[in-house]
Structure formats: structure tokens, C-alpha cells
Amino acid sequence: MEAFFFMIIITAALISGFIYCNIGFNEAQVDSHVGKPNFIIILADDIGWGDLGANWPLTKETPNLDKMVQGGMRFKDFHAAASTCSPSRASLLTGRLGLRNGVTHNFAVTSVAGLPLNETTLADVLKEANYSTAVIGKWHLGHYGPYHPNFRGFDYYFGIPYSNDMGCTDDPGYNIPPSLPCPKDPVMESWKVTTHTRGVALPLLENERIVEQPVNLSSLTERYTEQVIQFIQKARKTMHPFFLYFAPAHMHVPLQYDSQFANTSTRGPYGDGLRELDHAIGQILEEVNADFQNNTLVWFAGDNGPWSEKCQFSGSAGPFAGKWQTQQGGSSAKRTTWEGGHRTPAVAYWPGKIPANTTSSLLLSTLDIFSTLISLAGANLPPNRRYDSLDITKVLFGQSHSGHKALFHPNSGAAGEFGDLKTIRLKQYKAFYLTGGAKACKGGEGPAQQHDPPLIFNLLNDRAEGQPLDPLDAEYRAVFPQIQRALDNIIRDISTDNTSMADYSHDPAVIPCCQPKHVVCRCENVT
């Protein structure tokens, strides 16, 4: 009889939804009665460490991000996995450096492939764990055939398949800085110019269908935000946990924003665009906070540092000036392994789980998003490969103060071979076996220089990377063997890993196009 009543109680609890069964789920990490957590990853494009007001007092354009900091955890020493678009995004979604996942430099409009198909994405893992998945915004990991996001674990896609400057415009003076002018099309000569021509001739996709071409960049962020909010609301109704990867065009050039943000910042168009990005994040946080269960982790970061060659249209690296490099020539931001190239603003927000108004000085990376979300979802890492990603769940919850002891920064185009690990961070020390600068504002590139022994900077007292340690000093001689061992170990580990190789071949036939009969692809009906 007692067993009978016990079964009734268990059955009632199951029907009421009070018992949640998840084999392997860590109840110490997340309360089991509210189910698996939701995840929103916001990856801003080309944003600088100094573009977050909580990081840099000169920045006044990010009140919503600053509120996110007040309600969550700010990371001071957080790094992109590479300093250009495709490699950085591939590492975020695989938890593996480019030398493992095969993505070492950017894909093009004409690229026939993308992130290798034998690499498992974060969306693949979470979808298998019963998550609804979506990516809204920039993809840049392959758009043709099976490389499209709908075949890489994402149920829904809305966005531009690559960067927002990878197309021409009918009105070059409209975008800042100007995109390339579109070639004249005899079929279009009699066509009257509309506001749609003030876009960039890129495809805006909803899943595999082109819904607009050229894209109106002025309204793009608003449309992205609407899609983000709609996805969150629909996912809640299904009672499934969700994973949303939001990759806005901001702060990549050409800068574009709704007219309500024009001339609102003393920083000019860049600041106006930054205000629009911050406004969109504020709207997303409002939607997240409307859920009384507070079961959504929102994680904001940048894909790499600011694009300095764009002059006043690029962001701020704050104090990370890379002075040694700028004295040699070129920029020390995007496309380099100097701090300005890969140290990005980052904030994690989860009311009731992540301690409010906390700051972490641990050495961390976008690589760590992969393992952390998989752990929180109660899922398992894909087998038969190795990862550069740390599970930092306990860091988020204020239960641990352990980050990376060593972090490796791959070359992304300024010098050397793509993906080469020739810059190593070990604790507060940073060693360069190879240096080189990206193109500077109105200037040339810094020369590639090999260093044997390497240049070593102590970032604790030289965050501007201005004065390397003297190789004869005791400090240099003490840390150099540790750095060399760390480099040897990672290279040995990668050489015995299950690695991939991306196909970087090109074919103009793969360019997404509404109307191939025209010189410039357009969705509008032409008479």
C-alpha cells in the first residue's frame, strides 16, 4: 500500500513538472527544478576593449552594457581566439584553435566551403540536447551547400552570410566609409533609384531564402533585434531551452544606423553606431528580464579588436596601444597578436546565478564559451578530439578563481603564416616569436620580424606593450623556459590531435544572388 501511494506522489510530481530528470546534470551548478538554462551569445564585430564604458571612462555610448556589467560579471582579461572574423567565430563554435579546426583566415563571397564538416559546432551539441537553436546576424563560416548555418546545428538563420562590407553600393557616399561603387548595369539604366539602392549589394537570408538584396543597413539592426526577440518568445512557448547566437554587423564598417542615433555621440558616426548597438542589447535584456524564472545566461564579447586602418571609423583599444609595434610601423589592433587585436570587452549576465557587479581579472577566452555552455546544458563534449576551451562555470558563479595559465594567439594576417602560434601568453607575460603590424590609419603595415629569443612583455606593469624585458635580466631568464615549454607542448598536442583542414577554394558561381541576369544581384522587380 505504501508503494502504491509513493507511485501516486511521483506521478503527480511528474505531471506538475516539479521533477526534472537530466542524467549527468550538475544540480550544484543550476537549480534542477527550473530545467536547462537558455543561452544568448552576443558577438559584436570589430569592437574595441575601450568601447565599453565600464572598461574605459572616456566611453559614454554604452549605458545598457554598463547596466549589464552592474548586474553581472565583467571580464578584464578576455580574448578573442583570433584577431579576424572567420577564425575567431570558428573557434567560438568549436572550442578549438584554428590549427585544430582548420579555419585560419577569412572566407570570401566566392568561397565554396567553410568550417570543415567534420567539426562539431556548439549548436550541434545543444540541438542534440533538445535545445532550439538560432543564429541571427553575421555567419562568415561558409554559405554554400552544407556549410550554411542550417546544416551546422542551427534550426533558424536570419542574417548576412559574411561581412557587411563584402558588396558594392549604388550610392558610395552614403555608407561610412564608402563601399565600392556597383558597376553599371545596362538593364538597370532606366530604373529609378529608391532608398533600397542605398544599401550594400549583399544577400539578407532567412534560412536558405534571400529576402532582401541589396541590404538596407540603416534598418538592419532593428530587424535583427526584432528577430532575436521573436525567437526568444517562440522558444519559450515551446517549453524547450534555447541557444541564440546573435552576431550583429556593428561595429564593422561600413557604419550604418537608424536616423534616431545620428549625431548623438561626440565620437561621430562610430559613436552613433555604438549607441545603436547598445540600444539593441538593452531591448534584448528587457525581454530576458521579463522571464520571471531568470533562467537565461547572456554573454557579450567581441570577435576581435578595432580595425585601425579605418581611422575615425574604428573603435578604441583603450590602454592597449601596442607601442612597440606602432614605433616600428603599422597598427597593433585587428589582424595582429598585440593586445589591441584580440583583447575584447566581455560581460556575462545571469541574475540570481552570476554575482552582480563583479569583475574577473582571470585570463579567459571566447574559446571557453563552448565548454561552459555544454557543461551548463548537461551535455558532453564531442569525442575523439582535443579542446582549447575551459569550462568556467565555477568562475561565473564566483566559486573559482582559475583561468588559463597559458593562452595562444594565432597570427591572423599581419605577419607569418595564417594560424601560426607565434605569440604566447603565460600568466602576466606575453612572448612574441614573430611580430608584425596591420595597416595603420593612412599608413603602411609594420614589417614582419622574427625574434630569437622572443620579445617578452610583462603586462602587469606594461599593458601598452612598449618595453620588452631585457633577455639578460633575471626576470626574463626565469620566465623564458616556461614559455618555451608551453609553446612546445601545445604544438606537440596539436600534431597528435584529430585536426581538420578548411577548403579555401573559390568559384564565382556560389555567390548568393537574387537575379543572376543582372551585373549586380537585386531582389527588386525591374521593368
RAGITA-V667584 format. One record per backbone hydrogen bond with DSSP energy under -0.5 kcal/mol. CO is the residue of the C=O (numbers start at 1). NH is the residue of the N-H. Records with the same first field share a line. If there is no record, write none. Layout:
BEGIN
CO->NH  NH
END
This chain:
BEGIN
1->5
2->6
3->7
4->8
5->9
6->10
7->11
8->12
9->13
10->14
11->15
12->16
13->17  18  19
14->17
18->20
19->21
20->22
22->25
25->27
26->29  30
31->34
32->35
38->297
39->244
40->42  299
41->43  246
42->44  301
44->46  303
48->51
49->52
51->53
52->55  56
56->59
58->60
62->66
63->67
64->68
65->69
66->70
67->71
69->72  357
72->358
73->348
74->76  360
75->346
77->364
78->344
79->366
81->410
83->335
84->88
85->89
86->90
87->91
88->92
89->93
90->94
91->95
93->122
95->388  389
97->100  101
98->102
100->500
101->116
102->104  502
108->111
110->507
116->119
121->125
122->126
123->127
124->128
125->129
126->131
127->130
132->243
133->155  156
134->245
135->158
136->247
141->115
144->147
145->148
148->151
149->152  154
153->155
156->135
157->207
158->137
159->205
160->139
161->140
163->166
165->167
168->201
169->182
171->174  175
176->255
180->169
184->186
185->188  189
186->189
188->191
194->197
195->198
196->199
197->170
199->170
200->202  215
203->161  205
204->211  212
205->159  207
206->209
209->206  211
212->204
213->523  524
215->200  217
216->219
217->220  221
219->223
220->224
221->225
222->226
223->227
224->228
225->229
226->230
227->231
228->232
229->233
230->234
231->235
232->236
233->237
234->238
235->239  240
236->239
241->132
242->39
243->134  245
244->41  246
245->136  247
246->43
247->138
249->252
250->45
255->176
258->261
259->262
261->264
265->268
267->270
268->272
269->273
270->274
271->275
272->276
273->277
274->278
275->279
276->280
277->281
278->282
279->283
280->284
281->285
282->286
283->287
284->288
285->289
286->290
288->291
290->292
291->294
295->38
296->298
297->40
298->349
299->42
300->347
301->44
306->308  334
307->310
308->311
310->313
311->314
316->50  51
317->320
319->321
322->325  326
323->327
324->328
325->328  329
331->438
333->336
335->414
338->341  342
339->342  343
341->305
342->80  344
343->49
345->302
346->75
347->300
348->73
349->298
350->353  354
353->355
355->358
358->74
360->76  77
362->364
363->404
364->79
365->368
366->369  370
367->370  371
368->372
369->373
370->374
371->375
372->376
373->377
374->379
375->378
390->392
392->396
393->397
394->399  400
395->398
396->355
405->427
407->425
408->410
409->422  423
411->419
417->420
420->411  422
422->433  434
423->409
424->426  431
425->407
426->429
428->459
429->426
430->457
431->424  433
432->455
433->451
435->449
438->331
440->443
444->440
446->437
449->435
455->432
456->469
457->430  459
458->461  462
462->465
464->323
465->324
470->473
473->477
474->478
475->479
476->480
477->481
479->483
480->484
481->485
482->486
483->487
484->488
485->489
486->490
487->491
488->492
489->493
490->494
491->495
492->496
493->496
494->497
497->499
502->504
505->112
507->510
508->511
515->518
END
